[in-house]
Amino acid sequence: MTLIQPETGPGALDDQAGGEQRVDYTRLPVADLIRHILARYHERHRVQLPELIYLARKVERAHAGHPDCPAGLADSLEDIQQSLESHMMKEEQVLFPLLMRGAFAQAQGPISVMRFEHEQHGEALADVQDITRNLHVPSDACGTWSTLYAGLTEFRNDLMQHIQLENDVLFSKATNAVEGAHYG
């Protein structure tokens, strides 16, 4: 799936929740962008992860002897859930209020931390890819296993789109505002 639509620029992302709607997020005010991130991604991840952990535990128990069993996946997903929840709380309680107030210079430190944590989330997703053999569903997989991998694919796409929107649009808006104030 291509998240960036080349014909419309880096701020235009497909919003999977709304079908193939293309929105140029670079044109949204910071407050609207933050509200979108909270509703579309933060809420969604909080629903996705408990279900994925449940399904992973079920698959690991039922298929422990299968050579392609994703052993350790549920534990990995629990680690992601804890890390992501901590990350989102920092955004909701510290970074987003700063950005909503237009305190872009003060937000630069928290933005650096969030970017670093985004890299860690990417590494955690790579671990999931390894554990699941690139989300390859075995030919003899049960429905739960197939559902789990479909859910993991959706979660991965959502999280990567979420990270891209924050890094490339939201954080860039804040950084550009600070640089513009220094050089403008």
FENDASUL-V371921 format. One record per residue. RES is the residue in three letters. D_LAST is the distance of its C-alpha to the last C-alpha in Angstrom with 1 decimal. Layout:
RES_D_LAST / RES_D_LAST
This chain:
MET_38.2 / THR_34.9 / LEU_32.1 / ILE_29.4 / GLN_30.4 / PRO_29.3 / GLU_29.6 / THR_27.1 / GLY_24.5 / PRO_23.8 / GLY_23.2 / ALA_26.7 / LEU_29.4 / ASP_33.0 / ASP_33.8 / GLN_37.3 / ALA_38.3 / GLY_37.9 / GLY_39.5 / GLU_37.6 / GLN_35.0 / ARG_31.7 / VAL_28.6 / ASP_25.0 / TYR_23.6 / THR_20.0 / ARG_20.3 / LEU_21.7 / PRO_20.0 / VAL_19.9 / ALA_23.0 / ASP_25.0 / LEU_24.3 / ILE_25.5 / ARG_28.5 / HIS_29.3 / ILE_29.2 / LEU_31.4 / ALA_33.9 / ARG_34.0 / TYR_33.8 / HIS_34.4 / GLU_37.5 / ARG_38.7 / HIS_38.7 / ARG_40.6 / VAL_43.3 / GLN_43.4 / LEU_43.9 / PRO_47.0 / GLU_48.7 / LEU_47.9 / ILE_49.3 / TYR_52.4 / LEU_53.0 / ALA_52.4 / ARG_54.9 / LYS_57.4 / VAL_57.1 / GLU_57.3 / ARG_60.5 / ALA_62.2 / HIS_61.5 / ALA_61.6 / GLY_64.0 / HIS_62.2 / PRO_60.7 / ASP_57.4 / CYS_57.1 / PRO_53.5 / ALA_54.7 / GLY_52.1 / LEU_49.9 / ALA_50.3 / ASP_49.4 / SER_46.3 / LEU_45.2 / GLU_45.9 / ASP_43.6 / ILE_40.9 / GLN_41.5 / GLN_41.2 / SER_38.0 / LEU_36.4 / GLU_37.4 / SER_36.0 / HIS_32.7 / MET_32.5 / MET_33.4 / LYS_30.6 / GLU_28.2 / GLU_29.9 / GLN_30.3 / VAL_27.2 / LEU_24.3 / PHE_24.5 / PRO_24.8 / LEU_21.6 / LEU_19.8 / MET_21.6 / ARG_20.4 / GLY_16.7 / ALA_17.0 / PHE_15.0 / ALA_14.6 / GLN_18.3 / ALA_19.2 / GLN_18.2 / GLY_21.7 / PRO_23.6 / ILE_21.9 / SER_23.0 / VAL_26.5 / MET_26.6 / ARG_25.7 / PHE_28.5 / GLU_30.8 / HIS_30.1 / GLU_31.3 / GLN_34.4 / HIS_35.1 / GLY_35.0 / GLU_37.6 / ALA_39.7 / LEU_39.8 / ALA_40.9 / ASP_43.7 / VAL_44.8 / GLN_44.9 / ASP_47.1 / ILE_49.4 / THR_49.8 / ARG_50.2 / ASN_47.2 / LEU_48.3 / HIS_51.4 / VAL_54.0 / PRO_57.5 / SER_60.0 / ASP_62.2 / ALA_59.4 / CYS_60.2 / GLY_58.2 / THR_56.5 / TRP_55.3 / SER_54.0 / THR_52.3 / LEU_50.7 / TYR_49.2 / ALA_48.0 / GLY_46.3 / LEU_44.8 / THR_43.4 / GLU_41.8 / PHE_40.4 / ARG_39.0 / ASN_37.4 / ASP_36.0 / LEU_34.7 / MET_33.0 / GLN_31.4 / HIS_30.3 / ILE_28.8 / GLN_27.0 / LEU_25.6 / GLU_24.2 / ASN_23.0 / ASP_21.6 / VAL_20.3 / LEU_20.1 / PHE_18.9 / SER_16.5 / LYS_14.9 / ALA_14.6 / THR_13.3 / ASN_10.7 / ALA_9.6 / VAL_9.6 / GLU_7.8 / GLY_4.9 / ALA_5.3 / HIS_5.9 / TYR_3.8 / GLY_0.0
